[in-house]
């Protein structure tokens, strides 16, 4: 995608309005429990400050639904960012209005402002043009570095671009670079590994990947619906009956196109997910009545290892078991290690998959970990993301 990045514009001395994704988890005492999203924006932030520009940061946090709620204030983020940068970050009480405009117009070079939660205003998610115009008055250039919000046409991602020169930050630029390569010129063999819970959520991405991947591995809870459709006993495992016809169609298309769809050949099962007192492995792909599939088994891990070790490109979206519980985490852990140690270009979809590779200590060995779960999935579906489509072309 031929979009302009921050390096394509002169920002020296200018006011840079930058959309970031500081939607980080907070505990009950409003302490940040994971600052990865803040750290992901630092390269762009530091570049802007090094150019002697004036930086105005805008973000959302949580779902306040258009109301000012103290538990969703960005105040804790301002303090943390100040510590990371080693310089003051001034926090404002709102993100639009005369006081905000005055603060933005009186900034010195390399100053940093963080505005209050965009979603305290319902006009943000409604992409209200008056609200977008108000945001645009704060800057001379707009930089989008919040990939996790690019699949939403909000005032701060799409609306503001109608009024300002709009470019990507380094984070969004990297996301575009990796996903465009996957969608247009992936190195072969290309293996697409898909996990997670619901078949319905993944149908569009499976359809799109059938034109690009050589092998599609399907695991996680969604695999049991595929197995049931193929006539395999799945015991009491999750089954989406309403997806039967669609799954049959996908399997038929894959066979016609010569695309391998590889399902698990053994499983870790339990009779109660909550208590997990009784956990065992199956001998083959069938699951006994009364038992629930919760992870892939050792035979499946070895089968997937043989496929992944031959790949030149691997895209992984969705864990293959309930990895939050250590009893059901081995499959996801082993695949994370296998992918980390492969020679392939490895792209990890955001959300739970990113959390999994972080949990198992292999995040730094992946080629790229997306910062947006929903955004990465829609990109892989072949959809145009509004926040990226709206950026200025080169």
C-alpha positions in Angstrom: 0.0 0.0 0.0 1.5 3.2 -1.2 0.9 5.4 1.9 3.1 8.3 3.2 4.9 7.8 6.4 6.2 10.3 8.9 9.6 10.4 7.2 7.9 11.7 4.1 6.9 15.0 5.6 8.8 17.9 7.2 7.5 18.2 10.8 10.3 20.4 12.3 8.7 23.0 14.5 5.2 21.9 13.6 2.4 20.6 15.8 2.0 16.9 15.3 -1.4 15.4 16.2 -0.7 11.7 16.8 -3.3 8.9 17.3 -1.8 6.3 19.6 -3.3 3.1 21.1 -2.8 3.6 24.8 -5.8 1.3 25.6 -3.8 -0.5 28.3 -5.1 -2.7 31.1 -5.3 -1.1 34.6 -5.9 -2.8 37.9 -8.4 -1.6 40.5 -5.8 0.9 41.9 -5.5 2.2 38.3 -1.9 0.9 37.9 -0.9 -0.2 34.4 -0.5 -4.0 34.3 0.9 -4.2 30.8 2.6 -1.2 29.0 3.5 -2.9 25.7 1.1 -0.7 23.7 2.7 2.4 25.2 6.3 1.1 24.5 5.2 0.2 20.9 4.6 3.9 20.2 7.9 5.1 21.6 10.0 4.9 18.3 7.6 7.3 16.6 7.3 9.6 19.6 11.0 9.9 20.0 11.5 10.5 16.3 8.9 13.4 16.4 10.6 14.9 19.4 14.1 14.6 17.8 12.7 16.7 14.9 11.9 19.5 17.4 8.2 19.1 16.7 5.4 19.8 19.2 3.6 16.5 20.0 -0.1 16.2 20.8 -1.1 12.6 21.7 -4.7 11.4 21.4 -6.1 7.9 22.5 -9.0 6.1 23.9 -9.1 3.9 27.0 -11.8 1.3 27.7 -15.4 1.8 26.8 -16.8 4.8 28.7 -19.5 5.1 26.0 -19.5 8.9 25.7 -19.4 9.7 29.4 -16.6 11.1 31.5 -15.7 8.3 33.9 -12.6 8.7 36.2 -11.7 5.1 35.9 -11.1 5.6 32.2 -8.9 8.7 32.5 -5.6 8.7 30.7 -3.9 10.3 33.8 -2.0 7.2 34.8 -0.7 6.8 31.2 0.6 10.4 31.2 2.6 9.7 34.4 4.0 6.4 33.0 4.9 7.9 29.6 6.7 10.8 31.3 8.8 8.2 33.1 9.6 6.3 29.9 10.5 9.5 28.0 12.4 11.1 30.9 10.6 14.4 30.4 7.3 16.0 31.4 4.1 14.9 29.6 1.3 17.5 30.3 -2.1 15.9 30.7 -5.2 17.9 29.7 -8.7 17.5 31.1 -10.3 17.2 27.7 -9.4 16.5 24.0 -11.3 19.4 22.3 -12.4 22.9 23.1 -10.9 26.4 23.7 -8.7 25.4 26.6 -7.2 22.5 24.6 -6.7 24.7 21.5 -4.9 27.3 23.7 -2.6 24.7 25.2 -1.7 23.3 21.8 -1.0 26.7 20.3 1.3 27.7 23.1 3.6 24.7 23.0 7.4 24.9 22.6 9.4 22.6 20.4 9.7 19.0 21.7 6.9 19.6 24.2 4.4 16.7 24.8 0.7 16.9 25.5 -1.6 14.0 26.2 -5.3 14.7 25.8 -8.0 13.1 27.8 -9.9 10.0 26.6 -11.4 10.5 23.1 -14.3 8.2 24.0 -15.5 10.6 26.7 -17.2 12.1 23.7 -19.8 9.9 21.8 -18.9 11.9 18.7 -15.6 10.0 18.5 -17.0 6.6 17.7 -19.8 8.2 15.6 -17.1 9.8 13.4 -18.8 13.1 13.8 -17.3 15.6 11.3 -17.6 18.6 13.7 -15.7 16.7 16.4 -13.1 15.5 13.8 -12.7 19.2 12.7 -12.1 20.2 16.3 -9.4 17.6 16.7 -7.8 18.8 13.5 -7.5 22.4 14.8 -4.9 21.2 17.3 -2.3 20.1 14.7 -0.5 20.9 11.5 0.1 17.2 10.6 -1.7 14.0 11.6 0.1 10.8 12.4 -1.7 7.5 12.9 0.3 5.0 14.9 -2.6 3.1 16.4 -3.0 0.0 14.2 -5.3 -1.6 16.7 -7.9 1.0 15.9 -7.4 1.3 12.1 -10.3 -1.1 11.4 -12.7 1.5 12.9 -13.8 4.6 11.0 -13.8 6.9 14.0 -13.2 10.7 14.2 -9.6 10.2 15.4 -8.7 7.6 12.8 -10.7 8.6 9.6 -12.5 11.8 10.2 -9.5 13.9 11.1 -7.7 13.0 7.8 -10.2 15.1 5.9 -8.6 18.2 7.4 -4.9 17.5 7.8 -2.0 16.0 5.9 -2.1 12.4 7.2 0.7 9.9 7.5 1.6 6.6 9.2 3.9 6.3 12.2 6.6 3.7 12.3 4.3 1.1 14.0 1.5 1.4 11.4 4.1 1.5 8.6 5.6 -1.8 9.8 2.1 -3.4 10.1 1.3 -2.4 6.5 4.6 -3.7 5.3 4.2 -7.2 6.8 0.6 -7.7 5.9 0.9 -6.4 2.4 3.7 -8.8 1.8 1.6 -11.7 3.1 -1.3 -10.7 0.9 0.6 -10.1 -2.3 4.0 -11.8 -2.3 4.4 -14.4 0.6 7.5 -16.5 0.5 6.5 -20.1 -0.2 5.6 -22.5 1.3 3.1 -20.4 3.2 1.4 -21.9 6.2 -1.6 -20.2 7.8 -2.2 -21.4 11.4 -5.7 -20.6 12.7 -6.9 -21.2 16.2 -9.4 -19.7 18.5 -13.0 -20.4 19.5 -15.6 -19.4 16.9 -15.8 -20.7 13.3 -18.1 -17.8 12.4 -15.4 -15.2 13.3 -12.9 -16.8 11.0 -14.8 -17.7 7.8 -13.8 -14.6 5.8 -10.1 -15.0 6.6 -10.2 -18.7 5.7 -11.9 -17.8 2.4 -9.2 -15.2 1.6 -6.2 -17.3 2.7 -7.3 -20.2 0.4 -6.1 -18.0 -2.5 -2.7 -17.5 -0.9 -1.6 -20.2 1.6 -0.3 -23.6 0.6 -1.5 -25.2 3.9 -4.1 -24.1 6.4 -3.8 -25.6 9.9 -7.0 -25.3 11.9 -6.9 -26.0 15.6 -8.5 -24.7 18.9 -12.1 -25.0 19.7 -13.2 -24.1 16.1 -11.5 -27.3 14.8 -14.2 -29.5 16.5 -16.9 -28.2 14.2 -14.7 -29.1 11.2 -14.1 -32.5 12.6 -17.8 -33.1 13.3 -18.6 -32.2 9.7 -16.1 -34.8 8.6 -17.9 -37.4 10.6 -15.4 -37.6 13.5 -16.7 -38.1 17.0 -16.0 -34.9 19.1 -17.6 -36.0 22.4 -18.9 -32.9 24.3 -16.6 -30.5 22.6 -17.8 -27.2 21.2 -19.9 -27.6 18.0 -21.4 -24.8 16.0 -24.2 -26.6 14.3 -25.3 -23.5 12.3 -21.9 -23.5 10.6 -22.2 -27.0 9.1 -23.1 -26.0 5.6 -20.4 -23.2 5.5 -17.7 -25.6 6.8 -18.7 -28.2 4.2 -18.4 -25.5 1.5 -14.9 -24.5 2.8 -13.7 -28.1 2.8 -15.0 -28.6 -0.7 -13.3 -25.4 -2.0 -10.0 -26.3 -0.4 -10.1 -29.8 -2.0 -10.9 -28.4 -5.4 -8.0 -25.9 -5.2 -5.5 -28.4 -3.8 -5.2 -26.6 -0.5 -4.5 -28.8 2.5 -6.6 -28.1 5.6 -5.0 -30.0 8.4 -7.0 -30.8 11.6 -5.8 -32.2 14.9 -5.1 -36.0 15.0 -5.2 -36.3 18.8 -6.3 -34.2 21.7 -6.0 -33.3 25.4 -9.4 -33.7 26.9 -11.2 -33.1 30.2 -14.7 -33.9 31.6 -14.9 -30.4 33.3 -13.1 -27.3 32.0 -13.7 -25.4 35.2 -12.3 -28.0 37.7 -9.9 -29.7 35.3 -9.5 -32.6 37.8 -9.6 -35.3 35.2 -7.4 -34.6 32.2 -6.2 -37.2 29.7 -5.0 -37.6 26.1 -6.8 -39.4 23.3 -5.2 -42.2 21.2 -6.5 -40.7 17.9 -8.6 -38.0 16.5 -11.9 -39.2 18.1 -13.0 -37.8 21.4 -15.1 -40.0 23.8 -18.6 -39.0 24.8 -18.7 -36.8 27.9 -15.2 -35.5 27.3 -14.2 -32.0 25.9 -11.3 -31.2 23.7 -9.2 -28.4 25.3 -5.8 -28.7 23.6 -3.9 -30.5 20.8 -2.1 -33.8 21.7 1.5 -34.8 21.2 0.9 -36.5 17.8 -0.7 -33.3 16.5 2.2 -31.2 17.7 4.6 -33.4 15.8 2.4 -33.3 12.7 2.3 -29.6 12.8 6.0 -29.4 13.5 6.7 -31.3 10.3 4.6 -28.8 8.3 5.8 -25.6 10.0 9.5 -26.6 9.8 9.2 -26.6 6.0 7.5 -23.2 5.8 9.0 -20.0 4.5 6.1 -17.8 5.7 3.9 -18.6 8.8 0.9 -16.5 9.9 -0.6 -17.5 13.2 -3.9 -16.2 14.5 -5.5 -17.8 17.5 -4.3 -20.1 20.3 -4.8 -23.9 19.8 -6.0 -24.6 23.4 -7.1 -22.9 26.6 -3.6 -21.7 27.2 -4.5 -19.5 30.2 -4.8 -22.8 32.1 -1.4 -24.5 32.3 -3.0 -27.9 32.1 -4.3 -27.0 28.6 -1.3 -24.8 27.4 1.2 -27.3 26.1 0.0 -27.2 22.5 0.1 -23.4 22.2 3.4 -23.3 24.0 5.0 -25.9 21.7 3.8 -24.3 18.5 5.1 -20.9 19.8 8.5 -22.5 20.3 8.5 -24.3 17.0 7.6 -21.1 15.1 10.1 -19.1 17.1 12.9 -21.5 16.1 11.9 -21.8 12.4 13.6 -20.0 9.5 10.3 -18.7 8.3 9.0 -15.1 8.3 6.6 -15.4 11.3 3.7 -13.0 11.7 1.6 -13.2 14.9 -1.9 -11.9 14.9 -2.6 -9.6 17.9 -4.8 -10.3 20.9 -4.6 -13.7 22.5 -1.9 -15.0 20.1 0.3 -12.1 21.0 -0.4 -12.7 24.7 0.5 -16.4 24.2 3.9 -15.8 22.6 4.7 -13.3 25.3 3.7 -15.7 28.1 6.0 -18.4 26.7 8.9 -16.0 26.3 9.4 -16.2 22.5 8.0 -12.8 21.4 11.4 -11.5 20.5 12.0 -14.4 18.1 9.0 -13.6 15.9 9.4 -11.5 12.8 6.4 -9.4 13.6 3.7 -9.4 16.3 0.7 -7.3 15.3 -0.6 -4.8 17.8 -4.2 -5.2 16.7 -6.1 -8.4 17.0 -9.3 -7.3 15.2 -7.4 -5.0 12.8 -5.0 -7.8 11.8 -7.8 -10.3 11.2 -9.7 -7.8 9.0 -6.5 -7.1 7.1 -6.0 -10.8 6.5 -9.6 -11.0 5.3 -8.6 -8.6 2.5 -10.7 -5.7 3.8 -9.6 -2.1 3.4 -9.0 -0.7 6.9 -10.5 2.8 7.1 -7.7 4.2 9.2 -5.1 3.2 6.7 -7.1 3.9 3.5 -7.6 7.5 4.7 -3.8 8.2 5.0 -2.2 10.3 2.3 -0.8 8.5 -0.8 2.8 8.9 -1.8 
